[in-house]
Amino acid sequence: MNDPLAEHIATHLGAAFGPTHTGEGHQFNIIQAALSQAEERIDTPRQTIAEDDLGWLSRCFVYPDQFRQARELLRSQGLVLLTGQPGSGRRAAALVLLHELAGAAGSFHELPDTSDSEDGAALDPRMIGRGDRMLLDLSGSDETWYLKVQQELSAFRAQLREQDARLAVVLPHHLGYLRENSHRQLTVHLGRPDARSVLMRHLRHHGIVPDLADLGSTELTEYLVYAPARDLAGLADLMRRERDAHPDPPYGIGDWRDRALAGITDHTPEVARFVVSLTGRQRAVALALAMLHERSPEVVHEAAAHLLSIVDHAEDDRPRFDRTDLTEEFRAVRAQHRAGGTVRFDTPTYAKAVRTHFWTYFPDLRPSFQEWVSRCVRSRRFDDTARAALVASFAEQSLRSDRPDDLWELADRWCRSPDAARLIPDAAQALAEGLRHDRHGQAFRRKVYEWSRESRLPSAFRYVLVTACKKVVAERHPSQALVRLHHLARQERTTRDRLALSALLALATREGRHCRYLLDRLRPDAWPADAEIFLALAEAASRTPALYTEPTTRARLGTGWAAVFEHGAYDRWRPCVNHWLSAALAADAYGAALLDVLVGAAASRPGPLSRLHVIARDWAAAPGPGRSEVARLLADKIDAAQGIESPAFAL
């Protein structure tokens, strides 16, 4: 393949099922396998705005007070602002409100809850498509962002009306004092739905049909008083798992209930007393086991040894056979080696409580914990499952203790290290955990944005960021994923591993609004790489009639072609015109629209028009039916653009 652009368009980078020689030895093989592993690590089911998920949510939803008023406002005004106590199910209510409008012409998507630039708009009208249903979740916003959204809301609402679109906004409860009076007529305060009804609805969805006596225990009643709505779904799922594990008598709904509640019981006070009774070495073993629960004894032992070394704990200088073996050490921390070859606490829920205890009551050791995790992940003794468990446990505690920088610093360090290729899955998982966090997700998206703009980013780091953007950021914030992938694609310097470009094109061609958004961002006059990106996007769009037949998208494609004709090299855009002509041939009735875009883009410049004519003549000379007809139609359109009369011709 002689054309570099055609090469990177045609290349698909997926899982490697055998050795792949690229001319650079074995490094690419290692990275390819690590990329597949990274995607597997973070490609787990998540809550996304998909119609199937919304259907499930709607079936399990219990209507709170004032829901009918919210529904009427959304239908009549196109906008509703929802407030209520945290944990009352505000986001779920917004999703159900929008789901009830299913069947509208547009798509269902979430608006960004932050901007990539300080002077950027909080509410971008380009995100509105005809008949769209949109969610804006501001529950975690800060004061500056919330004020900015309110200032732009009236103008944005006018755009909603023009597009016959609908927007449900979840307001930040902690910033209620900043709410503007002008928006109060659109605001609905949702009450907390009856917790017992929510739990019963979820249980019935799982095929568990309890009566009131089954849900009448004192422990459950106390739990239902304060539990957030999302935790009730989790409790129902735990009861389902207990049902599946113990389906037959003497077990029943009451047993499943009690065992599920035991799994979410707060063991913090009990664990605090337990940790106080341990020696220094036993504490290291307990924390290592808590971080690597249900892993092999060897892995837990090595992790404990690393931790003791990092905190400068005095070594036991007695002969080895005078010291205890692993069985005794595990027994001392109330754990045991199980038949399956793994170690676990006698009370499995101790694991999270032990982790929480050490992060809470040993705050001075948090930097040491970071170094400890980094050292363990680099160890060859830790297989992929052990490393994944360790990264997940560290992420959980770093984010809970409001130290997101501990997590992204690890990802940064791993991506810039000599063994970065092997650590790609760990860095990708660390970023994914942060990006999906309710409270710190914004900070991680901002950090990914900063990294994506960095020049000369190491290859492993680029691969990690591409994976994080396409698999995580794009789930709820596709426009922000597109921006980050665009910056990464601009930095790609080879035609062999255009991972960012491949991911960018896949996202941009998924929906018309994404394609239009990327076309608006391309600046071939300032960024030569943008000419390459446009040509790749144009080639992909030419195979998708839903994109180029939409008037706004077609106009922006024409603007892009005009910029490429003016600023791009002829040798670079000529092969792409050939692709466009082939697409016109295959498009039948839509082919004329593709030709109109090319001719319209070149119409103000005699040079490009004449070159289009020559390209079409040479293209038509190749074997194949219909080519001469397409070339003739293009020539007629060129003549018309120059004011030359020619006989009408149609495909």
C-alpha positions as CSV (number, residue, x, y, z in Angstrom):
1,M,0.0,0.0,0.0
2,N,1.8,3.1,-1.2
3,D,-0.5,5.8,0.1
4,P,0.2,6.4,3.9
5,L,-3.3,7.9,4.4
6,A,-5.0,4.9,2.8
7,E,-2.8,2.7,4.9
8,H,-3.9,4.1,8.2
9,I,-7.5,4.2,7.1
10,A,-7.5,0.5,6.2
11,T,-5.5,-0.7,9.2
12,H,-7.6,-2.2,12.0
13,L,-5.9,-2.6,15.4
14,G,-7.6,-5.3,17.4
15,A,-6.5,-8.2,19.6
16,A,-3.3,-10.0,18.5
17,F,-3.9,-13.7,18.0
18,G,-0.3,-14.4,16.9
19,P,3.1,-12.8,16.3
20,T,2.8,-9.6,14.4
21,H,6.0,-8.2,12.7
22,T,5.9,-4.5,12.1
23,G,9.6,-3.8,11.4
24,E,10.4,-2.7,14.9
25,G,11.1,-6.1,16.5
26,H,8.9,-7.4,19.4
27,Q,7.9,-4.1,21.1
28,F,4.7,-3.7,19.1
29,N,3.7,-7.3,19.9
30,I,4.0,-6.5,23.6
31,I,2.0,-3.3,23.3
32,Q,-0.6,-4.9,21.2
33,A,-1.2,-7.6,23.8
34,A,-1.2,-5.1,26.6
35,L,-3.8,-3.0,24.7
36,S,-6.1,-5.9,24.4
37,Q,-5.6,-6.7,28.1
38,A,-6.3,-3.0,29.0
39,E,-9.6,-3.0,27.2
40,E,-10.6,-6.2,28.9
41,R,-9.8,-4.7,32.3
42,I,-12.0,-1.7,31.9
43,D,-14.7,-3.0,29.5
44,T,-17.1,-4.1,32.2
45,P,-20.8,-3.3,32.3
46,R,-21.5,0.2,33.4
47,Q,-24.4,2.5,33.8
48,T,-24.8,4.2,30.5
49,I,-27.6,6.1,28.8
50,A,-28.8,3.2,26.6
51,E,-32.4,2.5,25.9
52,D,-32.2,-1.0,27.3
53,D,-30.8,0.3,30.6
54,L,-33.5,3.0,30.7
55,G,-36.2,0.4,30.1
56,W,-34.9,-1.6,33.1
57,L,-34.7,1.6,35.3
58,S,-38.2,2.6,34.3
59,R,-39.6,-0.8,35.3
60,C,-37.9,-0.6,38.7
61,F,-38.6,3.1,39.3
62,V,-40.9,4.2,42.1
63,Y,-42.4,7.7,41.4
64,P,-41.5,10.3,44.1
65,D,-43.6,13.2,45.2
66,Q,-43.8,16.0,42.6
67,F,-42.8,13.7,39.7
68,R,-46.0,14.5,37.8
69,Q,-45.2,18.2,38.0
70,A,-41.7,17.6,36.7
71,R,-43.2,15.6,33.8
72,E,-45.6,18.4,32.8
73,L,-42.8,21.0,32.9
74,L,-40.5,18.9,30.7
75,R,-43.2,18.3,28.1
76,S,-44.6,21.8,28.0
77,Q,-41.5,23.9,28.6
78,G,-38.8,21.6,27.2
79,L,-36.8,22.1,30.4
80,V,-37.1,21.0,34.0
81,L,-34.7,21.6,36.9
82,L,-34.7,18.9,39.5
83,T,-33.6,19.3,43.1
84,G,-33.8,17.1,46.2
85,Q,-31.8,15.5,48.9
86,P,-28.7,13.6,47.8
87,G,-29.5,9.9,47.6
88,S,-33.1,10.5,46.8
89,G,-32.8,9.3,43.2
90,R,-32.7,12.7,41.3
91,R,-30.6,11.4,38.4
92,A,-32.7,8.3,38.1
93,A,-35.8,10.5,38.0
94,A,-34.3,12.7,35.3
95,L,-33.5,9.6,33.2
96,V,-37.0,8.2,33.6
97,L,-38.6,11.5,32.6
98,L,-36.6,11.6,29.4
99,H,-37.2,7.9,28.7
100,E,-40.9,8.6,28.8
101,L,-40.4,10.7,25.8
102,A,-39.0,7.8,23.8
103,G,-40.0,7.8,20.2
104,A,-38.8,11.4,19.6
105,A,-36.9,12.1,16.4
106,G,-33.5,12.8,18.1
107,S,-31.1,10.9,20.2
108,F,-30.7,10.5,24.0
109,H,-27.4,11.8,25.4
110,E,-25.8,13.6,28.3
111,L,-24.3,17.1,28.2
112,P,-20.8,17.8,29.6
113,D,-20.8,18.9,33.2
114,T,-17.6,20.9,32.7
115,S,-15.7,22.8,30.0
116,D,-12.3,22.1,28.6
117,S,-11.4,25.8,28.5
118,E,-12.0,28.5,31.1
119,D,-13.6,30.8,28.5
120,G,-15.6,28.1,26.8
121,A,-19.4,28.0,26.9
122,A,-21.0,25.9,29.6
123,L,-23.9,25.0,27.3
124,D,-22.9,24.5,23.7
125,P,-25.9,24.7,21.3
126,R,-24.0,22.5,18.8
127,M,-24.9,19.6,21.2
128,I,-28.6,20.0,20.4
129,G,-30.0,17.9,17.6
130,R,-33.6,17.9,16.3
131,G,-35.8,16.2,18.9
132,D,-33.0,15.3,21.3
133,R,-33.5,14.2,24.9
134,M,-30.7,15.4,27.1
135,L,-29.5,15.1,30.6
136,L,-27.3,17.6,32.5
137,D,-26.1,16.3,35.9
138,L,-24.8,19.2,38.0
139,S,-25.0,17.4,41.3
140,G,-21.2,17.5,41.7
141,S,-20.6,21.0,40.2
142,D,-18.7,23.8,42.0
143,E,-19.9,27.4,42.4
144,T,-18.2,28.8,39.4
145,W,-19.6,26.3,37.0
146,Y,-23.1,26.4,38.4
147,L,-23.3,30.2,38.1
148,K,-22.0,29.9,34.5
149,V,-24.7,27.4,33.6
150,Q,-27.4,29.6,35.0
151,Q,-26.2,32.6,33.1
152,E,-26.4,30.7,29.8
153,L,-29.6,28.7,30.5
154,S,-32.1,31.2,29.0
155,A,-30.3,31.4,25.7
156,F,-29.9,27.6,25.6
157,R,-33.6,27.2,26.3
158,A,-34.4,29.2,23.2
159,Q,-32.3,26.8,21.2
160,L,-34.1,23.9,22.8
161,R,-37.4,25.3,21.5
162,E,-36.1,25.8,18.0
163,Q,-34.9,22.1,17.9
164,D,-38.0,20.8,19.7
165,A,-35.5,19.2,22.2
166,R,-35.9,18.4,25.9
167,L,-33.5,18.9,28.8
168,A,-33.6,17.6,32.3
169,V,-31.1,19.2,34.7
170,V,-30.1,17.7,38.1
171,L,-29.3,20.7,40.3
172,P,-26.5,20.7,43.0
173,H,-28.2,20.4,46.4
174,H,-25.2,21.9,48.2
175,L,-25.4,25.1,46.1
176,G,-29.1,25.8,46.6
177,Y,-28.3,29.2,47.9
178,L,-27.0,30.2,44.5
179,R,-30.1,29.3,42.6
180,E,-31.5,32.3,40.5
181,N,-35.1,33.3,41.1
182,S,-35.7,33.5,37.3
183,H,-35.5,29.7,37.1
184,R,-37.6,28.8,40.1
185,Q,-40.7,28.4,38.0
186,L,-38.9,25.6,36.2
187,T,-37.6,23.9,39.4
188,V,-39.2,20.9,41.0
189,H,-38.2,19.5,44.4
190,L,-38.5,15.8,44.3
191,G,-39.2,13.9,47.5
192,R,-37.5,10.6,48.5
193,P,-39.4,7.6,47.2
194,D,-40.6,5.0,49.7
195,A,-37.5,2.9,50.3
196,R,-39.4,-0.3,51.0
197,S,-41.3,0.0,47.8
198,V,-38.1,0.6,45.8
199,L,-36.5,-2.5,47.3
200,M,-39.6,-4.6,46.6
201,R,-39.7,-3.4,43.0
202,H,-36.1,-4.4,42.4
203,L,-36.6,-7.7,44.1
204,R,-39.5,-8.5,41.9
205,H,-37.4,-7.7,38.9
206,H,-35.0,-10.4,40.1
207,G,-37.9,-12.9,40.5
208,I,-38.0,-12.6,44.3
209,V,-41.5,-11.8,45.6
210,P,-41.4,-11.0,49.3
211,D,-44.3,-10.2,51.6
212,L,-44.2,-7.5,54.2
213,A,-43.1,-9.9,56.9
214,D,-40.0,-10.9,54.8
215,L,-38.9,-7.2,54.8
216,G,-39.9,-6.4,58.4
217,S,-36.7,-7.2,60.3
218,T,-35.3,-4.5,62.6
219,E,-32.0,-4.4,60.8
220,L,-33.6,-3.9,57.4
221,T,-36.0,-1.3,58.8
222,E,-33.0,0.7,60.2
223,Y,-31.1,0.4,57.0
224,L,-34.0,1.6,54.9
225,V,-34.2,4.9,56.8
226,Y,-31.0,6.3,55.5
227,A,-29.9,4.2,52.5
228,P,-29.6,6.1,49.2
229,A,-31.8,4.9,46.4
230,R,-28.9,3.5,44.4
231,D,-27.9,1.3,47.4
232,L,-31.3,-0.3,47.5
233,A,-30.7,-1.7,44.0
234,G,-27.4,-3.0,45.3
235,L,-29.1,-4.7,48.3
236,A,-31.6,-6.3,46.0
237,D,-28.8,-7.6,43.8
238,L,-27.0,-9.1,46.9
239,M,-30.3,-10.9,47.8
240,R,-30.4,-12.3,44.3
241,R,-26.9,-13.6,44.6
242,E,-27.8,-15.3,47.9
243,R,-30.9,-16.8,46.3
244,D,-28.8,-18.2,43.4
245,A,-26.2,-19.6,45.9
246,H,-28.7,-21.0,48.3
247,P,-31.9,-21.7,46.3
248,D,-33.3,-24.6,48.3
249,P,-34.8,-25.0,51.8
250,P,-34.0,-24.4,54.6
251,Y,-32.9,-21.1,53.0
252,G,-35.6,-18.6,52.1
253,I,-36.2,-14.9,51.6
254,G,-35.5,-14.1,55.3
255,D,-32.1,-15.9,55.1
256,W,-31.2,-14.2,51.8
257,R,-32.1,-10.8,53.4
258,D,-30.0,-11.4,56.5
259,R,-27.0,-12.7,54.6
260,A,-27.2,-9.7,52.2
261,L,-27.4,-7.2,55.0
262,A,-24.4,-8.9,56.7
263,G,-22.5,-8.2,53.5
264,I,-23.1,-4.5,53.7
265,T,-22.8,-4.1,57.5
266,D,-20.3,-1.5,58.6
267,H,-17.5,-3.3,60.4
268,T,-15.4,-0.2,61.0
269,P,-15.6,-0.2,64.9
270,E,-15.0,-4.0,65.0
271,V,-12.0,-3.7,62.7
272,A,-10.5,-0.8,64.6
273,R,-10.4,-3.0,67.7
274,F,-9.0,-5.9,65.7
275,V,-6.2,-3.8,64.2
276,V,-5.1,-2.5,67.6
277,S,-4.5,-6.0,68.8
278,L,-2.1,-6.9,66.0
279,T,1.7,-6.6,65.8
280,G,3.4,-4.5,63.1
281,R,4.0,-7.5,60.9
282,Q,0.5,-8.8,61.3
283,R,-0.9,-5.4,60.3
284,A,1.1,-5.5,57.1
285,V,-0.2,-9.0,56.4
286,A,-3.8,-7.8,57.2
287,L,-3.5,-4.8,54.8
288,A,-1.9,-6.9,52.1
289,L,-4.7,-9.4,52.3
290,A,-7.3,-6.7,52.3
291,M,-5.8,-5.2,49.1
292,L,-5.5,-8.7,47.5
293,H,-8.4,-10.5,49.0
294,E,-8.9,-14.0,47.7
295,R,-5.6,-14.1,45.9
296,S,-2.8,-16.6,46.4
297,P,-0.8,-16.9,49.7
298,E,2.5,-16.2,47.8
299,V,1.2,-12.9,46.4
300,V,-0.1,-11.7,49.8
301,H,3.2,-12.7,51.4
302,E,5.2,-10.8,48.9
303,A,3.0,-7.7,49.1
304,A,3.4,-7.7,52.9
305,A,7.1,-8.0,52.6
306,H,7.2,-5.0,50.2
307,L,5.1,-3.0,52.6
308,L,7.3,-3.7,55.6
309,S,10.3,-2.7,53.6
310,I,8.8,0.6,52.4
311,V,7.8,1.7,55.9
312,D,11.2,0.7,57.3
313,H,9.8,-1.9,59.6
314,A,12.5,-3.7,61.6
315,E,13.2,-7.1,60.2
316,D,12.8,-10.2,62.3
317,D,16.4,-11.4,62.6
318,R,15.5,-14.9,64.1
319,P,16.3,-17.9,62.0
320,R,13.5,-18.7,59.5
321,F,12.4,-21.9,61.1
322,D,12.0,-20.0,64.5
323,R,9.4,-17.7,62.9
324,T,5.8,-18.5,62.1
325,D,4.7,-19.9,58.7
326,L,2.0,-18.4,56.5
327,T,-0.8,-20.6,58.0
328,E,-0.2,-19.1,61.5
329,E,0.2,-15.6,60.1
330,F,-3.1,-15.8,58.3
331,R,-4.8,-17.3,61.4
332,A,-3.5,-14.4,63.4
333,V,-5.3,-11.9,61.2
334,R,-8.5,-14.0,61.2
335,A,-8.0,-15.4,57.7
336,Q,-7.4,-18.8,56.2
337,H,-6.1,-20.5,53.1
338,R,-9.0,-22.0,51.3
339,A,-9.2,-25.2,49.2
340,G,-9.2,-23.2,45.9
341,G,-5.7,-21.9,46.6
342,T,-6.7,-18.4,47.8
343,V,-6.7,-16.6,51.1
344,R,-9.6,-14.7,52.5
345,F,-10.8,-13.2,55.8
346,D,-13.1,-15.4,57.9
347,T,-15.6,-12.5,57.5
348,P,-15.2,-11.5,53.8
349,T,-16.5,-8.0,54.3
350,Y,-13.5,-7.3,56.6
351,A,-11.4,-6.7,53.5
352,K,-13.0,-3.3,52.6
353,A,-13.2,-2.3,56.3
354,V,-9.5,-3.1,56.8
355,R,-8.5,-1.0,53.8
356,T,-10.7,1.9,55.0
357,H,-9.2,1.7,58.5
358,F,-5.6,2.0,57.3
359,W,-6.3,4.9,54.9
360,T,-8.3,6.7,57.5
361,Y,-6.2,6.2,60.6
362,F,-2.7,6.1,59.1
363,P,-2.9,9.2,56.9
364,D,0.8,9.8,57.1
365,L,1.4,6.5,55.3
366,R,-0.7,7.3,52.3
367,P,2.4,8.3,50.2
368,S,4.0,5.1,51.3
369,F,0.9,3.1,50.2
370,Q,1.2,4.7,46.8
371,E,4.9,3.6,46.5
372,W,3.9,0.2,47.8
373,V,1.3,-0.4,45.1
374,S,3.7,0.8,42.4
375,R,6.4,-1.6,43.5
376,C,3.9,-4.6,43.7
377,V,2.5,-3.9,40.3
378,R,6.0,-3.9,38.8
379,S,6.8,-7.3,40.4
380,R,6.8,-10.2,38.0
381,R,5.3,-12.4,40.7
382,F,2.0,-10.5,40.4
383,D,-0.2,-11.8,37.5
384,D,-2.8,-9.7,35.8
385,T,-5.6,-10.6,38.2
386,A,-3.6,-9.8,41.2
387,R,-2.5,-6.4,39.7
388,A,-6.1,-5.6,38.8
389,A,-7.3,-6.3,42.3
390,L,-4.5,-4.2,43.8
391,V,-5.2,-1.2,41.5
392,A,-8.9,-1.4,42.2
393,S,-8.3,-1.5,46.0
394,F,-5.9,1.4,45.8
395,A,-8.2,3.5,43.6
396,E,-11.1,2.9,45.9
397,Q,-9.3,4.3,48.9
398,S,-7.5,7.1,47.1
399,L,-10.8,8.4,45.7
400,R,-12.7,7.9,49.0
401,S,-10.0,9.9,50.9
402,D,-10.1,12.7,48.3
403,R,-6.6,12.0,47.0
404,P,-7.3,11.6,43.2
405,D,-3.8,12.8,42.4
406,D,-2.3,9.7,44.1
407,L,-4.1,7.7,41.5
408,W,-3.3,9.7,38.4
409,E,0.3,10.2,39.5
410,L,0.7,6.4,39.5
411,A,-0.7,6.2,36.0
412,D,1.6,8.9,34.8
413,R,4.6,7.2,36.4
414,W,3.8,3.8,34.9
415,C,3.3,5.3,31.4
416,R,6.7,7.0,31.4
417,S,8.7,4.1,32.9
418,P,11.0,1.8,31.0
419,D,8.6,-1.1,31.3
420,A,5.6,1.1,30.3
421,A,4.4,-1.4,27.6
422,R,3.8,-4.1,30.3
423,L,2.0,-1.6,32.6
424,I,-0.5,-0.3,30.0
425,P,-3.4,-2.3,31.5
426,D,-2.6,-1.0,35.1
427,A,-2.4,2.6,34.0
428,A,-5.6,2.3,31.9
429,Q,-7.5,0.7,34.9
430,A,-6.3,3.5,37.3
431,L,-7.6,6.2,34.9
432,A,-10.8,4.3,34.3
433,E,-11.5,4.0,38.1
434,G,-11.0,7.8,38.4
435,L,-13.0,8.8,35.3
436,R,-16.0,6.7,36.5
437,H,-16.0,8.2,40.0
438,D,-19.0,10.4,40.8
439,R,-17.1,13.0,42.7
440,H,-13.7,13.0,41.1
441,G,-14.6,12.1,37.5
442,Q,-14.4,15.8,36.4
443,A,-10.9,16.2,37.8
444,F,-9.8,13.1,35.9
445,R,-11.3,14.2,32.6
446,R,-9.5,17.5,33.0
447,K,-6.2,15.7,33.7
448,V,-6.7,13.6,30.6
449,Y,-7.4,16.8,28.6
450,E,-4.1,18.2,29.8
451,W,-2.2,15.1,28.9
452,S,-3.8,14.8,25.5
453,R,-2.4,18.3,24.6
454,E,1.1,17.3,25.6
455,S,3.6,17.1,22.8
456,R,6.0,14.2,22.5
457,L,3.8,12.0,24.7
458,P,5.3,8.5,25.1
459,S,3.7,5.9,22.9
460,A,2.4,3.8,25.9
461,F,0.9,6.9,27.4
462,R,-0.9,7.7,24.2
463,Y,-2.3,4.2,24.0
464,V,-3.6,4.4,27.5
465,L,-5.3,7.8,26.9
466,V,-6.9,6.6,23.7
467,T,-8.2,3.5,25.5
468,A,-9.6,5.6,28.4
469,C,-11.3,8.0,26.1
470,K,-13.0,5.6,23.8
471,K,-14.0,3.1,26.5
472,V,-14.8,5.3,29.5
473,V,-15.1,9.0,28.7
474,A,-17.2,8.4,25.6
475,E,-19.7,6.4,27.8
476,R,-21.3,9.6,29.3
477,H,-19.3,12.5,27.7
478,P,-18.7,11.6,24.0
479,S,-18.1,15.3,23.0
480,Q,-15.3,15.5,25.6
481,A,-13.9,12.2,24.5
482,L,-13.9,13.5,20.9
483,V,-11.9,16.6,21.9
484,R,-9.2,14.5,23.7
485,L,-9.0,12.0,20.9
486,H,-8.6,14.9,18.4
487,H,-5.7,16.3,20.3
488,L,-4.1,12.9,20.5
489,A,-4.6,12.3,16.8
490,R,-2.9,15.6,16.0
491,Q,0.2,14.3,17.8
492,E,0.4,11.0,16.0
493,R,3.5,11.0,13.8
494,T,3.5,7.6,12.1
495,T,1.1,5.9,9.8
496,R,1.4,2.5,11.4
497,D,-0.3,2.9,14.7
498,R,-3.0,5.6,14.3
499,L,-5.0,4.4,17.3
500,A,-6.2,7.9,18.2
501,L,-7.4,8.6,14.6
502,S,-9.1,5.2,14.4
503,A,-10.9,5.8,17.7
504,L,-11.7,9.4,16.7
505,L,-13.3,8.4,13.4
506,A,-15.3,5.6,15.1
507,L,-16.8,8.1,17.5
508,A,-17.3,10.9,15.0
509,T,-19.2,8.8,12.6
510,R,-21.4,7.3,15.3
511,E,-23.9,10.2,15.2
512,G,-24.4,13.2,13.1
513,R,-23.8,15.6,16.0
514,H,-20.4,14.1,16.7
515,C,-19.4,14.4,13.1
516,R,-20.5,18.0,12.9
517,Y,-18.7,18.8,16.2
518,L,-15.4,17.4,14.9
519,L,-15.8,19.2,11.5
520,D,-16.2,22.4,13.4
521,R,-12.9,21.8,15.3
522,L,-10.7,21.0,12.3
523,R,-8.3,23.8,11.2
524,P,-6.3,22.6,8.2
525,D,-4.9,26.1,7.8
526,A,-3.3,26.0,11.2
527,W,-2.8,22.3,11.8
528,P,-1.5,20.2,8.9
529,A,-2.6,17.1,10.8
530,D,-6.1,18.4,10.6
531,A,-6.0,18.1,6.8
532,E,-5.2,14.4,7.3
533,I,-7.9,13.9,9.9
534,F,-10.5,15.6,7.6
535,L,-9.6,13.4,4.6
536,A,-9.9,10.3,6.8
537,L,-13.2,11.6,8.2
538,A,-14.5,12.5,4.7
539,E,-13.7,9.1,3.4
540,A,-15.6,7.5,6.3
541,A,-18.5,9.9,6.0
542,S,-18.8,9.2,2.3
543,R,-19.9,5.6,3.2
544,T,-22.6,6.8,5.6
545,P,-25.6,8.5,3.8
546,A,-27.1,9.5,7.1
547,L,-24.2,11.9,7.5
548,Y,-23.7,13.5,4.1
549,T,-27.4,13.7,3.3
550,E,-28.1,15.8,6.4
551,P,-27.9,19.5,5.2
552,T,-25.8,20.9,8.1
553,T,-23.3,18.1,8.0
554,R,-23.0,18.2,4.2
555,A,-22.3,22.0,4.4
556,R,-19.6,21.4,6.9
557,L,-18.0,18.7,4.8
558,G,-18.0,21.2,2.0
559,T,-16.2,23.7,4.2
560,G,-13.6,21.1,5.1
561,W,-13.0,20.2,1.5
562,A,-12.5,23.8,0.6
563,A,-9.9,24.2,3.3
564,V,-8.1,21.1,2.2
565,F,-8.1,22.3,-1.5
566,E,-6.6,25.6,-0.3
567,H,-4.1,24.4,2.3
568,G,-3.5,20.7,1.6
569,A,-1.0,19.1,-0.8
570,Y,-2.5,17.8,-4.1
571,D,-0.8,14.5,-3.7
572,R,-2.5,14.1,-0.3
573,W,-6.1,14.9,-1.3
574,R,-6.1,13.3,-4.7
575,P,-6.5,9.7,-3.4
576,C,-9.3,10.8,-1.2
577,V,-11.2,12.3,-4.1
578,N,-11.0,8.9,-5.7
579,H,-12.5,7.4,-2.6
580,W,-15.3,10.0,-2.8
581,L,-16.0,9.2,-6.4
582,S,-16.2,5.5,-5.7
583,A,-18.6,6.3,-2.8
584,A,-20.7,8.3,-5.2
585,L,-20.8,5.3,-7.6
586,A,-21.9,3.0,-4.8
587,A,-24.4,5.4,-3.3
588,D,-26.9,5.3,-6.3
589,A,-29.5,8.0,-5.7
590,Y,-27.3,9.7,-3.1
591,G,-24.3,9.9,-5.4
592,A,-25.2,13.4,-6.7
593,A,-25.1,14.8,-3.2
594,L,-21.5,13.7,-2.8
595,L,-20.5,15.3,-6.1
596,D,-22.3,18.5,-5.1
597,V,-20.1,18.7,-2.0
598,L,-16.8,18.4,-4.0
599,V,-17.9,20.9,-6.7
600,G,-19.3,23.4,-4.2
601,A,-16.0,23.3,-2.2
602,A,-13.9,23.9,-5.3
603,A,-16.2,26.3,-7.1
604,S,-14.5,29.5,-6.0
605,R,-11.1,28.3,-7.1
606,P,-10.4,27.4,-10.8
607,G,-7.4,25.3,-9.9
608,P,-9.2,22.7,-7.8
609,L,-12.1,22.5,-10.3
610,S,-9.7,21.6,-13.2
611,R,-7.9,19.1,-11.0
612,L,-11.2,17.5,-10.0
613,H,-12.0,17.1,-13.7
614,V,-8.6,15.4,-14.3
615,I,-8.9,13.1,-11.3
616,A,-12.4,12.0,-12.4
617,R,-11.2,11.4,-16.0
618,D,-8.3,9.2,-14.7
619,W,-10.6,7.4,-12.2
620,A,-13.2,6.7,-14.9
621,A,-10.5,5.1,-17.1
622,A,-10.2,2.2,-14.6
623,P,-12.3,-0.9,-15.3
624,G,-15.8,-1.1,-13.8
625,P,-19.4,-0.3,-14.7
626,G,-20.8,3.2,-14.0
627,R,-17.5,5.0,-13.7
628,S,-17.9,7.0,-16.9
629,E,-21.4,8.1,-15.9
630,V,-20.2,9.4,-12.6
631,A,-17.3,11.3,-14.2
632,R,-19.7,12.8,-16.8
633,L,-22.1,13.9,-14.1
634,L,-19.2,15.5,-12.2
635,A,-18.0,17.3,-15.4
636,D,-21.5,18.6,-15.9
637,K,-21.6,20.0,-12.4
638,I,-18.2,21.6,-12.8
639,D,-19.4,23.2,-16.0
640,A,-22.5,24.5,-14.2
641,A,-20.3,25.9,-11.4
642,Q,-18.3,27.8,-14.1
643,G,-21.4,29.1,-15.8
644,I,-21.1,26.8,-18.8
645,E,-24.3,25.3,-20.0
646,S,-24.3,21.5,-20.5
647,P,-27.0,18.9,-21.0
648,A,-28.7,17.6,-17.9
649,F,-27.3,14.3,-16.8
650,A,-28.3,12.1,-13.9
651,L,-27.0,8.9,-12.3
